[in-house]
Amino acid sequence: MGLIGKSVFRKEAWEKVTGTARYTADYPATDSLHARIVVSPYAHAVIKSIHTEKAKEVFGVRAVVTGEHFPLTGEEIRDRPVLAKDKVRHHGEAVVLVVADTPHQAKRAAELIEVEYEQLPVVHSPTEALNPNAPLVHEQLGSYKKEERVYPEPGTNVANRTKIRKGSMERGWNLSEVVVEERFSFSPSDHAAMETRCSTAEIHPDGNVYIMTSSQAPFMVKRLIHEYFGVDIGKIIVETPLVGGAYGGKASIQLELLAFIASMAVGGRKVRILNIREQDMLTSPCHIGLDATVKLGSTRDGKIQVAELLFLFDGGAYSDKGADLNRAAAVDCTGPYDIDHVWCDSLCVYTNHPYAAPFRGFSHSELLFAVERTMDVLADKLGMDRLQLRYINAIRPGDTTPTQVKLNKSNVGNLPACIDRLKKMIDWDRGMIQDLGNDKLRVKGVSCIWKTSTIESDAGSGVTLSFNPDGSINLISGVIEIGTGTKTILAQILAERLKMDIRMIHVQMKVNTQSTPEHWKTVASRGTFMAGRAVLSAAEDLISQLKSIASCVLRVQAADLEVGYGKVFLRDEPETHVDVKDVAYGYVYPNGNGIGGQIIGRGHYNLRRLTYLDKETGAGKPGPEWSVGAQAVEIEYDKKHLTYRIVRAFSAIDIGTVLNEKAARGQVMGAMSMGLAFGGRETFVFDKWGRVLNPQLRTYRPLRFGEHPGYHVEFVVTPQLDAAYGARGAGEHGLLGMPAALGNALSLAAGVKLNELPLIPEKIWKMKQEEGHSHASL
């Protein structure tokens, strides 16, 4: 049918454009109680006492819940109480939960709760946290239950350390003729999804637990409630409808636990928690911060020999997914370059900031900001063209990754081709700087990207397909529709395989963990890869069953039959056929005899041949493929006022076969806008007591309409042979190099090294002031 590459309409488009699409908070709450969270006003403090008497007297209040009797939680390390007990570790931490008949009553009662705190010294950054005299965020770190492949260091603020040791550092430095070293830092920030987090929980008299939640990981919600609270896993039913944006922030399990304990407190009644924006930003897991040091050594002709890297990730108050984020950064620590000698320590460090969740790109835009800024510094020192330096060192088939995986054409794509494509897109040969007069400059900055997905080595995805009497098919997958259009892509894959009209494929958007095949999590650009393979597997099951019944009807061998165009037909005599709709529910002979029944196909895919990382060297295969690309940002810079405008942004990315042209472009463009917002303005502002000063969108300032540049996207096609129709993941990659490209453009324009995010005019002014003082002292 030729559907691969076509820009078909999304399956949920009609619901969304008409406003009838239902998200978690849109489901009726007429029979629900409502919960309100009381949060800590301090970043680090001992809880001396909690007084709830006045709150309990408010009309409509059903329960006031504190944290003394609940287990510790956490995916990597169980270091986080559901509600704070003994002490609070970040501003906005949940301390008390109030359950009432209405949201207004819950809010009023929450305001009457009195918590007495004794403030403690605050750990403000991961660098500060490693000071031997720094306060310990977790004094009992050595006693926490943890996963086997997490390596906390008790008696310190290190939640996890991942080591990469490749080649010989001594040999690498001996071969180097030019050395550069740079330091970088930025604070945590928010995901700022349009839909705030919302969860509803209810415990029925039969013990069944029903949860509806805006989540990227409903099957993980099910598993963790079972593990934390001992509920039979088969009795936990989690539903997730459409999700209004997530970007990794809804992969962590937090609000679901609060809704569950709230329901427990009121005898199992349904309880809803819907975050207002300010609370969503304060109490939810955030986008991770980083302090980094990157040191590179190269020959005079630009071949990089050695890389020494230190990543100190700001995991915040609890390890949650921070201990996985630092591991992912270590895996791809060099950026997309072939370097024989590598030493990297990547740490997840406890601070008194909000704790970290995954963020679109899973630590890669963060590490690439540090590496790609250093690449520009090295190019300047060598006197070499910036893209030429990247081209010389670009990772290629036959090279090995930092974790010593040998790459091939299928699993790494074609970075040199991406660089060549970018050069044409941005007219690179015309130069990086153009003087516009009136103190205005037009400046280009570039970066290269890569990423693999460090998810569970046995993560899987399942799909079921069932026929309707008219020959149409119901497609059910555990992938969450978080705005990426993945379920439409799955329908395209199925329609292509069965050579049928995509309008005859009906996709179930809502996920129910009791009836939907499991998809591990909708994260890491893995939805199309994993579920796509599961769809093809389920399609083969359908085809086999169709052929089996049709072979009886047509009195031929099943092996001689083909399926497509709504028919099951003889390969060499297509006119000899039976319509799919006539056998999809079984077949009835003229005399009334019936055979078969409704055909239901099932398919599953598990990631294959992935391994754990060696604790001492980091050797191992953490992901199935590395997608690569090259990006650029063009700015207009005002030398007098130190302000700038982003004019255009460019991406040339190898995503293998493009399954849906407009959907792919939309994904990359949306990610590019997030990367520019992260690099240019988005950050939490903390005061000296560790409090977040800007937990509102009017002061947090994401990009708004009218502020976006022109986005230009082109694709390089190197099919990934083990993926459905050769398609690579594309959900995150547009973001990865944007902060670095913006930083490189602004550093060139301003004439100073800009190694801290976000890149606001005030930061440029401060760096120029420091540069002036430095020259004056000389």
N, C-alpha and C positions, 0 to 999 in steps of 0.2 A: 504493500500500500504506500510505501515511500514516506512514512511518518517521521523517520529519524531526521532530525535537523529542522523539522517544520515548527512554526510558532503557533501551536494549537492553543485554543482557549483553555484557561484553567478550569478544572472541574468545580471549584467552589466560587468561581467568579460571579455568577448570578446572585448568589446569596450575599456576597460582600458588597457588590455595587448597589444592590437594592436595600441594603441595611437590614436584611433578615437573618444574616449570619449570627449564630449564638455562641458567645464565649462564656467562660465559667460564671462570671457575674451576671449574665443575662438570664440564667435559669431561675425560675421563680423561687423566692425565699419566704413565701407566705407561712410555711410551717417551720421556719428556721429561727433559732436563737442567733444572737450576734455577739462576737467576741471583739474585745479591744485590748491591745497590748500596751502595757506600761513599760517604757524604755528608760534605760539609764541616762542621766544627764551628764555622766562623767565617763572618761575613757578608761580609768583604772582606779578602782576603789573597793574597799571592804564593805560588804553589806552588814551594817550593825543591827538593824531591825526593820521590820516591815509592819506597818499598821494598816489593817484592812477594815477596821470596824465601821468607819463612816461610809465606806463604799458598800458594804453589805446592807446598810440601811436604805439605800436608794431603791425606790420603787422599781420593780421589774428585774432587779439583779438576781440571777439564779446561782451564780458561783463566782468565787474569787480564788484563783489558782496560783500557788507559788511553787518553787522548783525543788523542794527538799527531797521528794520521794521518786524522782524520775531518773532513769539511767543516763549515762553519758552517751553521746552520739558522735558520729563522724565516719565518713566513708574510708579514709585512710588510717586515721588515728582517732580513737574515741576519746576526744578531749573536750567536747562541747556539751554543756548541759542544755536541755530543752529550754528551761528557764534558768537564769543565773542563780547560783546558790553560792554562798560564802563571799564571792566577790564578782564584780563586773570587770570585763576586760576590753570593752570598746564602747564609745559613745553610741547610743542607740540600741544596746543589747537588750533583749527581752527579759524583763524581771518578773512581771506579774501579768496574769491574764484575767480579764473580767468578762463574764458571760451574762448577758441580759436579754430581755425580750426584744429590744430595739437597738439600733446603732447609737441613737442619741443617749439612751439610758446607760449603755456600756461606756460611752465617752465620758458622761457626767460622773459615773462612779470611778472610772480610772483616774480622773483628775483629783479625786478625794483621797487616793491612796498615798500614804506618807512613808517614804523609805529614807532611813537614816544611813548615810554613807560616811566612811572615813577615807579621804582621798589618798592615793598612793602615787609615787613618781611614775611618770608616763614615758614609755618607750616610743619615740617618734619616727624612727626609720630603721630599716634593716641594718644599716651600717652602725647606727647607735646601739642596736640590740646586741651586736657582737662585742661591744666593749666589755671587758671583764668586770667592770663595776656596774653594768646595766642591771636594772631590776629584772627579775625573772617573771615572765608573763605566766608561765606554768611551772610552779615549784614541784609538782608531782609528775612531771613528764615521763619519768622512767617507769611509772606504775600503770600507765594507760594501756589498754588493749589496742593492738594495731595489726595492720596487714603485714604479711611476711616481708614484702619488698619495699618497706618504708624504713628509713634509718634515722630516727630522732637521736639527738645527743643530749641525754639527761644532764641537768646542771647548767645548761645553756639555753639560749632562745632558738636553737636550730631544731626545726620540726622534721626536716629531711635534707639529706645531702646526696646528690647524684654526681658521680665522678666519670669523666671521660678521659681515657689515656690511650692515645694512638701514636705510634711511632716513637721517636726519641727526641725529647726537647733539647738535649745537648747538641745533637746533630742538627736539628732545625735552626738553632741560634747560630751555630757555626757556619751554616750555609747562607745566613742572612747578611745582607750588606746595608739594608735600610730598615730601621725599626721605628714604629710609631706606637704610642700608647695614649688612650683617651678614657675619660670617666664620664658616666651618664647617670641621670636620675630622673624619676618622676613619681608622683604620688598616686594612690588609688583613685579610682573614679567610678562612675555609675554606668549601668547598661542602658538606662533611659528608654526601655521598651514602652510603646504606646499603652499597652495594657499593664496595669500594676498587678502584682501577684494576688491571687485569690484562691482560697481552698475551703471546701465544705466537708465535714465528717459527720457520720452517723453510725451508731452501733446498735444493731437490731437485737431483740431479745434472744434470737437463736445464735447470737455470737458473731454473725456476719458484720464486717466493717465495710461501710460504703464511703468512698472518698471521691469527690469530684474536685479536680485541681487544674490550674493553669501551669502545666509542667512539660518539660521536654523528656521526662523520664518516669512515666507512670509505673512501669514494671520495677524500677528501682524503689519507688515509694512503697510498693507492695512488699518487696524483699526486706527493706530496712525496718518497716513497722513490725514485720515478723521477727526480725533479729533483735530489735531493741525491746519490744514489749511482749514477746512470746506468744503472739496471736498466731493461730494456725494459718499458714500461708494461703491455703485454699479458701479460707473464710474472708480474705481481704480482697475487695473488689474496687479497683481504681478506674475512674472514667476521666478522660481528657477530651474536651471538644476542641474546636479551633482555638489556637493560641495567638494572641495579638502581639507578636514579637517576643523574643527571648534572648537571643544572642549569647547563649550560655548561662545567663543569669537564672534561668528556670530549670537548669540541670541539677542544681543543688537541692537537697531535700530539707526544708526548714518549716515553711508555713503549714505543710501537711501534718507535721508532728504536733504543732500547736493546736491545729483544729482537732486532731485526734484526742489529745489530752483534755481539751475543752469539752468534747462530747463525753468523755469518761466522767468528767466532773459533774455532769447534769444527767446522769443515768442513761447515757446513750442517745439523747435527743440530738437532732441535727443542729450543728453549729457552723456558722459561716464566719470566716475572717476575710475581709476585703481591705487591703492596704490603701490608705490615701497616699498621694504621691510623696509627701514628706516622709511618712513612715516607711514607705517602700524603699526610699533612698537611704534611710538611716539604719534600719534594722535588718535589711536583707544583705546577703553576700554581694560583694562588689567586684569591680575590675581591678586586678592585681597591680601593685606598684613595683618599682625596681630600682636598685642601685647596681651599676655594672662597671667593670673595668675590662677593656679590650686592648690587647697588645698583639701586634702583627709584625712579622719579620719577612722581608722579601729580598730577592736579588735586585740589582739595579735595572734589569729589564722587566721587572714587574711580576715575576713568578713568586707567589707567596709560599714560603717554606714552612712557616710555623705560626701557630695561633695559641695564645694563652688568654683564657677568659675566666672571669669571675662574675657570676650572676647572683645577686642577693635579692631574692624576690620577697616583697612585702606581703607575707601570707596573712597578716593581720592577727586577730586575737585567737583564731582557731585554724587548724590545718585544713579541714574540709577538703577542697580540691586543690589547694595551694601546693600540697605535697605531690600532686600529679603534674601540676603546671610547671614546677621547676624541673621535673624529670623530662617533660616534653621539650623544654628549652635546651636542656643538655644534649638531647638526641640530635638536634639540628643546629648546634651551637655556632658553627662556622659560617652560617649562611650558605648559599648555594655555590660553594667553591671547593675545589679539589686541593686539600691541604694535607700533606703527609704526616705532619707532626702537630699533635693537638693535645693540649692540657686544659681541661675545663672543670671547675667546681661550680655546680649550680645548687643553691640552697633555698629552701623555703624557711623563712625566718619569722618568728613570732614578733609582733609589735602590738601596740594598743590602738590599732586602726580596725575598721570593719574587716571581717575575714573575707577571703577571696573565693569567688566562683570562677568557672570557665568564662572567658570572653572571646567572642568571635576571632578565631585564629589561635586560641589556646597557647598563649605566651609567645607566639612567633612574631607578631608585629612589635612586641617589646624587645625581644633579642635582636631582631633585624634593625631596629632603630639604632642600637649600639654598634652592631657590626657594619651596617651600611654607612653610617656617619664616619666610622674609622676608615672605611675604604676610600672615602673622599679625601680624608686627611693624608692617607698614604699616597693617593694619586697626586696630590699637590706636592708632597715631598719628593716624589719621583719626577715631577714635571711631566706627567703622563695624562692623556685623555681619560676622563673618568669611566666612560663606557668601554674603552679599550682595555683598561686594567681589569674590568669585570669580565670581558670576553676572554682574555688570556687565562683567567683562573676559573672560568665557568665549569661547573660540574658536568661531566659527560658520561655516557655509557662506558663501562670498564673501570671507572673511578670507584672509590669506596667512601662511604659516609663516615662521620665521626664514630659511629658505633660499629664500623668495619663491615658493613653490608656492601657487597659488590653490586654495582648498578648495571642495568641493561637498558636498551631502548624503550622497552615496555614500561619499566617501573620508574624512570626518571624523566622522560620527555626530552625536550630539546631547548635548553636555555640559550645557546648561541643563536638559534633562529628567533627566539623571543627578543634578544638584544638587537638583532638586525632589523626586525620588524619595528621595534620602538624607535630606532634611529630614523627611520623613514617617517614614522607618525609625527615625530616632534621636530623634523627638519634639523637634526642634530648638527649637521655640517655647517650650518649658518652661524653657529656659535652659541654659547650659553648665556651671554649677556648682551642686551641691546639697550643703548642709551636713548630714552624717549624724550629727553629734554625736560626742563622744569623740575629738576631733581627727581625724575622718575626713571626707574630701570625695569626692563622686562627680563626675567631671569628663569632659567630652567634648572631643576634638580632631578636626579635620577636615583634609582635603587633597583636591586634584584631581589627576588623572593624564592622561597621554597618552603614546603611543609609536608610532613607525613603525619599520620594520625596514631598517637600512642594510646589506643584504647585497649580494653582487655583482650588478651591474645586469643580467647575463645569466644569473643562476642559474636552473636548470631542474629539472624533476622528470619522471620517466617511469614508466609503469605498463603491465604486460601482463596480459591476461585470457585464460584458456584454458578451454574447455569440457571437462567430463567427460561420459561417455556417458549419464549420468542427467539431464543438463541443468544440473547444478551448475557453479559457476565457481571457478576458482583465481585469486586476486588476488595479484599480486606487485608490490611497491613497494619502493623503496630507503629509505623512511622507517624510522628506527630506533624500535622500541618501547622508549621510555625511561621508561614509566610513565604516559604521557599518554593512552593509549587511542586514538591517532590512527588505527591500522589498523582498529579497530572502526568509527570514524567513516567511513573510506573504504568499508567494507563497507555501511554505511547509505546512503551517497551512491549507490553502485552499485545496491543493492536498490531504492532509490526510483526511480532512472532506469529500471530494467528492470522495475519493478513485480513483484518476485519476493520469495520468502521469504528473509530474511537468513541463515537456517540453511543455505541452499543455496549460500552463498558461503564458500569456504575461503581463509583468509588465511595466507600464508607469513610467519612472524615473523622467521626468520633471514635476514640479508642476505648475499649472496655477490656480490662485485663482478664476477665473471666471468659470472654468469647473471642478476643482478638489474638492472633498469633503474636508471639513476643518479638519485639524489636528492641535490642539492648538499650539504647538511648538514641534520641534524635540529636546527635552531636557530631562534631569533627568532620563534617562534609562526607559522612558515611551513609546517608540515607539512600541515595541513588545506587551507590556501589553495592551495598549489602542487600537491600530490599530488591534492587534490580535483578541481582542474581537469583534471589528467592522467587521472583516473578517468573523468570525463565524456567526455573525448576518446576514450578507449579504448572506452567504452560505445557511442559513436556508430559506431565501427569495427565492433564486434560486431553492432550493429543492422543496419548496411548489409549485412554478409555474410549474416546470417540472412534478411533480406528478399530478397537476390539468389537464394539457394537456394530459399526458399519460393515465390518468384514462378514458378519453373520447375515446382515441384510442383503449385501451385494454378492455374497458367496464367493469371496476372494480372500487372499492372504492379507492380513493386516499390514505386513511389510510393504505391500504394493500400493498402499494408500497414502494420500497427502491430505492435509487439512488447510483450508484457506478460502477466503472470499465467501464465507458462509456455507461452505460445502465440505464434505469428505468425498474425495474423488480418486479414481484410478490414475496413477501417475502417467501412464502411457495412453489412457483413454479418458481424458477429463470429462467427456460427456456422460460417462458412467459414474454416477454420483448419488449421494443422498444428502439432503439439506441438514446442516448442523442442528437446526431447531427440531428436526424430526427424530433425532437420536439423543439430543441433550438431556431429555427426561426419560430416556429409554425408547424402545420402539415397539409398536403394536402391529402384528401381522394382520392381514385381511380376515383371518378366522378368529381374531380376538386374542391370540396368544401374545403375551408381552415379555420382553427381555430388558434387562438393565434397569435403570432408574435415573434419578437426577444425578448428573455427573458433578462431582466436587473434586477439584484438584488441590493438591497441597505441595508446597515447596519450602525449602529451607536453605540458608547459606550461613556457614561459619567461616570467620577469618582463618586463613590457613598458614601454616609454617611460620607463625610469629613466635618469638622467644622472649623470655625475660632478659633484662640487662644484667651483666656481670657486675657485682657490687664494687669491685676495685677498678675495673677498666671501662665499664659501660658497654662492652661488646655484646651484641645481640641484634635481632631484627625486630624493631618495635612496631613497624607499620607495613602495609602492603605496597605503597608506592609513594613517590615524592613528586608532587606537582610543582612546576617552576614557572617563572615569569619575570618580566621586566616592566618597571613603572616609572612615571615621570610626573612632575608637577611644574607648571609654569605660573609665576607670580608677577605682579606689578608692585614694585617696592618704592615707597616714598622715602628718599634719603633724609629729607628735612624733618619729617614728623615720625619716622621709624615705623610707619604703618604699612600694611600690605593688603593686596587683594589677590585671591587665588583666581586665575583667569581660566586655566584649563588643567585637566588631570587625565593621564593616559595609562592604559594597561595593555600589555601584550602577554597573554597567558596561555600556556599549553594545557588545555583541559581535555585533551584527547578528542574523541568524537563529540561534536556538539549535538545534543539530543533535541533541544528546543531553543532556537536561536534567540528569541526575545526574552525568554525566561533566563537564559544564561547571561545575557547582557544586563538584564535587570538586577540579577544577583550580584554581578561584579560591580555595577555602578552603585548599588546600595551599599556594598561593602566599602567602596572607595570613599563615599561620603562619610561613613563612620570613621574611617582611618584619618581623614582630614580633620574631623571634629576632635578625635582623640589627640592628634598631633598639634592642633592649632588652638584649642580652647578648653576642652573638657577636663576637669579635675576637681577633686574635693579640696577645699581649702580648710586647713586645720588651724586652730589657735594653739597657744602654748600648753593648754591643758588637754590637747588631743581631740577637741570637739569639732565636728563638721559644721562649718559656718554657712554653707550654701546648699542645704537639702531641698531646694525648690528649683523648678525649671527656669524661673525668671532670673535666678542668680547663678545657676549651674551652666546655662547657656549652650545647649547643643546647636548645631547648624539649623537655621530656619529658612523658610521659603524666601527666595530672593538673594540668598547668600551663597548659593551653590555655583560652582564653576561649570564649564562645559565638560562633560565626561566623554571620553573617547576610548572605545574598547575594541580590540581585535584579538582573534584567537589563532594560535598555532595548533595544528592537529598532529599529534603523535599518539595513536590509539594505545590504550592500556589493554593488553591482550586478555587478561583475566576478568575484565569488567564487562558489563552488559553493553554490547555494541561498541566497546572500546572507550567508554566515557569515564573521565576522571571527575572527582569532586570539584565543585566550583563555588560553594557557598561562602567560603571565608577568604579566598585568595586575593580578591580585590582590595581588601583592607591592609594586607600585610606590609607593603612597602610604602604606603602613603605617608606615615609620620616621618620616615627617613628621607623620602624624596622632598618633602616640605622643609625639613631641617637642613638638607643639603642646599636647596635653593636659597633659603633665607641666610644661611651662613655665608654663602658666596655673595649675596646682595649686600649684607650688612658688614662684611669684612671681619666678622668675629665668629668664633666657634660657639654654636648654639647646641649644647648637649643636654639641656634640661627641657622637659615638656611641662605644660603646653607652651607653644611658641607664640606668646602674646607680645604686643609691642612693649609693654613694661619690661619684660624679660630681655628683649633686645636692647633697650635703653640701659638696663643694669649691666649687661655684658659689655656694652660699649664704654660705660663709665669705668668698669674694672679694667678694661683694656687701656683706657686713657691713663688711669692711675699707674698701671704697670709700666707704660712707656715713660711716664713722668719720673718714676723712680729710677729708671735706667739712666 
